[in-house]
Amino acid sequence: MTPRDDCDTTGAMTTEQLPLFPASGAKPKRIESPPRDAALVATDAPLNAKSSLAAGIGAFHDHMLQLGWSPYTLQAFGGDLKLFMKFSGANCALDELTTEKLNAFLHWLRYERGVPCKPKSFQRRLTTLKVFFAWLLKTQIISADPAAPIAHQPVTSPLPEILFDQQVETLMSAARAFMNAEKSDARPYLLVSLLLATGIKKSETMAIRLSDIDLSNRAQPALYIRYADARKRHKERKLKLPADFADTLAQYREKFQPRAHLFECTARNLEYILADLAKMTGLGETVSFESLRWTCAVRDYRAGLNPDHLRLKLGLSTITWEEAADRLKRLAAKPL
């Protein structure tokens, strides 16, 4: 089954994102509750079973505002209901939304949409439907709750690969050996030490400009993660670099002469470097951008870094953090 063609795809409830990296010592400011999307503004007619799904979502949005729900909940529920409206059609009557149609939507999310639906996201979207239709039933807009018969199924996300402490030492030693070889190459050590210290993504690594690296205090070098896209500015942050980063960078720059960006090559080239290290050390698929990001996160988590600070360091929203935190707890339970 595919989404209805008559769906008003502009009928999303929009919100601002909370900046994820406040100034040092400052607490994040609470963002204002998001306004209702103009496409969902209710008419003068009272809501009833024959009202459109768009009208129902608009009224539910007002209900959430009246209860003082957090902007993040409004954002999450709003996005989920927008997706449901895209599938069912904005003009679909509330009493036409049966259990069969809800199950069809859930099946579409998991198998037909063409976009991966993580287990936690799937469960949240099911929860959104249950809360929405339970409210419609409680307010006597509908006479039966089509979401009630749909049971939650416990899900667990597969854990990512990470490096254990001894494996980290093995990897760092192999990378350091390139620096001391006859034909010195600081790239492997620069890359590995950068990823293990900051936990940044591949895309963020490729975007680093030389001007983003702060060496004003060589003993405490820092990296600024910046985004040109205004929609991603909430991910900007300042991260600590390894204490020896300034010396490593100097050796790297002397050989490769980067002009603007730290790595003026393709992401594939950096993946080849990690693959070569994996082959040399016998660490296999545990050496990748993703595995080093998660290794950094787990090591910080086990070291007692404040969870919210860790969320900020990784550049995650509070919604995304819910799943990430669960995976971190499960990973940290394993001996390193």
N, C-alpha and C positions, 0 to 999 in steps of 0.2 A: 504494500500500500504506500502511496506517496502523499505528500502534503497537499491540501486543498489549494486549487489555483486561485480561489477567491479570497484567500487569506490576505489581510492587511499587514504586510511585512514591516510596515513602519510603526506598528502599534506596540513598540517596546517601551517599558518604563525605564527611563535613563537616570543614572546617578553619577556623581563625581566619585573619584577614587581618593581614598585617604593617602597622602604622601607617605611612603614607607621609610624615608630616611630624614627624620626631623633634625634640626640643628642640634649640636652637641648640648646635652643637658636639658633640652626642651622636650615637652611631652607633645605627642601628636594632637592636633586640634580636631575636635569632633566636627565632622562634616554635616552640613545641613541635610535634612530629609529631602530626598529627591522629589521633584514635582511630578505629578501624573502626566504621562504622555498625552498630548492633545488628542490623539486618535482614540483615547480611552475615556475621555470626559463623558460622564453620564448625561443622559437627556433628562428632561423634566418628568418623563414617565417613570413610575416606580418599577423597581426590579421585580421580575416574575419569571416563571419557568420558561416562558417564550422569549425572554430577553436574549440578546446575543451574547456569545462568549466574551466579546470585547467589552460589553457593558458590565458583565459579571466581574471580569478582571479589574475593571476600573473601580467598581464599588468595593472590591476586596482590597485594592490598594488603599482606598480611603480608610477602610477598617484597620489595616495595619498601621497607618499613620496615627489614628486615634488611640491605638493601644501603645504607641510609642516604641514600636519595634525599631531595632537598630538599622542604620542605613545599609549595613552589609546584608542583613536579612532581606531588606527591601530589594536590594540589588540581586541577590541570589534568587529569591522567589519570583521577582519580576522577569528575570531572564528565563527561568524555567517555564513560566506561564506564557511568555512570548513564543517560546519554541512549541508549546502545546497548541497555541492559537495558530501558529504557522501550519501545523499539521492538520488541525481540525477545521480551520476556516474561521475568520473573525465573526462571521455572521451566523455561525451555527448556533441554534437555540440551546439553552442550557439543559432542557429536558431531553434533548437528542443525544446527549453525551452519555452513552451507556458503558457498562463494564467492558463489553466487547471492544468498543472504540478506544477505551483507555488502554486495554491490553495491546491493541494494534499499535497505538502510539509508542508504548514501551518496547514492543518488538522492533518497531522502526528505529528507535533510538539505538538499540543494541546491534542490529543486523543490517539495516537497510539505508540508514542515513548517509553512510559513507564517511563519517567523521567518528573517530574512536570515542567511545563513551566509557570513561573510567568507572569502575565499580562504585566508588564513593559518589561520583556525580550522578550515576543512575539511581542510587538509593536516595540522594537528596531530591531528585526530580520526582520520584515516587512520593516522598514525604510531602513535597509541595502540593501535589495533586490531592493527597489525603487531607491536608489542612484546608485547602481551597474548597473541596466538595463537602467536608464536614461543616464548614462555616455556612455554605449554601443550605445545607440541611437544617442546621441549628436555627437559621433565620427564616426557615420555612419557605425558601425560594423554590426548592425542589422537594419532592416527597420521598425520595430514596437516594442513598449515597452510592454512586456507581464505583467509588474507589474503595469502599469498605471491604469488599470480598477479595481484594488483591493483597496478598500477603507479602511482607518484606522477606527477602531471602538474604541471609547473612553472606557477605562477600569479603574476601581478603585479596588485596592487590599483591601480585608477585613482588618479592623483594628484589631490589637492584643488586648488582654485584658490587662489592666493596673490597678494599685491600685491608688485610690484617696488619698489625703493627710491624711484624717482621717483614712482611711483603713491602710495606712502605719503605723500610730501610733498604731492602734489596733494590727496589726501583730507584731510590735516590742515589744509591752508590753507583748503579749502572749509568745513570744520567750524569753524575759528577765525573765519571771516568772519561766521558767525551770531552770535558773541559780540559782535562790533563793529558789528553792524547797528543801525539806528535802534530797531527792536524787538528788543532783545538776547535771545538764546536760547542758553544755555550747554549745553543738553542734547546737541546733536550732538558738540561737542568733548569733553564729559565722557565720553560713551559711547565714542567712537572711541579716545580716549587711554587709557581704562580697558582696553579689549579688547586694544589693541596692546601695552600694558605687561604685562598679566597672563596673557593667553591663556585666560581662563576661558570656560566654556560659557554658553549662553543661560540655562539653568536656574539656574546659579550666579549669574549677573548679576541675575536677578529675585529671588533670595533674599537679596541683600545688605541688611543692616540698617544704619542710620546708626551704631549702636553697634559695628558690625564694622570701622569705619574708624578707624584710629589716627592722630591728628594731634598727638600729644604732642610730636613733633619735626616741625614744619611743613616743614622742608627734606628730611625723609626720611619721607613719609607711607607708611602700610602698610595692607593690607587682610587681614582674617581671613576665610577661607572656612570656614564652619561647616555642619554637617549635623544636623538634628534626629533623623534616622533613625540609630539606633545601628549599623546594618549598613553605613553609609557613613561612619562616623567616621574610617576610615583615609584618607579623601580630604581631611580638614581640613588647612589649611596657612596660612602667613602669606606674603603676597606684597608686593613693592615696588610702589608707585604712582608715577606721574610726579611729578617734582619740583614742578611747578606745580599739582598736584591740589588742594591746600588752597584756593588762590585761585579755581580753577574751581568747586570745590564751593560756596564762599561765594556766588558769583554765581548759581549754580544754585539754591541753597536760598532765596535772597532772592526769586526769582521764583516758584518752584513750591511752596515751603513743605512739603516732605515731612515726615511725622510719625514714621514708624517705619522704612520701607524707603527705600532710595536712589531706586528708581524705583517710584513708586506709580501705575503704569499697567499696561496689558497688554503682554505680549511683542510682540504684533502692532504696538503703537504704536512700539516701538523698532525693529522691522523696517521700518516705514514711514520712520523717520528715516534708516536706512541706505540704503533704496531711493531716497530723495530725494537723498541725497549721491551715490549711484551715477549717478543721472540727470544731476545737475549736472556731474559730473566726467567722464562718459562711461566710467566704469569697469565698468559693467554688473554681472554676477553675481559679480565678484571682491570686492564689498562685502557681506559677510554675517557673521553670528556665526562660522560655521565657517571662512570664509576668513581672517578677522582672527585667529582662534585659531591657525591654521596659519602665518600670516604671522609672528606673535609667536614661535612655536616655531622656525621656520626662522632668523629673525634671531638668536635666542639661540644656536641651534646653530652658526651661522656665526661668532658672536662668541666661541665657545669655551667656552660654559657646560658644566660637567661633565654628562655624560649622565644620571647618576643624579639630580643636582640638577634637571635639566630635567624628568625623569620626575616628580619630586616636585612641581614647579611646576605641571605640567599635571594633577596628580591622577590619574595612571595607575598601575595595578598592574604588577608586573613581567611578567605574562603579556601584558597589553594593550600594554605598551611594546615588545615584540618586533616587532610589526607597525608600530607608530608610528615606531620608530627606523629601520626600513627605508625607510619613506616619507620621513622627514626627510632621510636620506642622498641619496635620489634627487632630492628637491626642492632640497636645498642645492647639488647639482651644477649646477643651472641658474644663470645669472648673474642677480643682482638689480639 
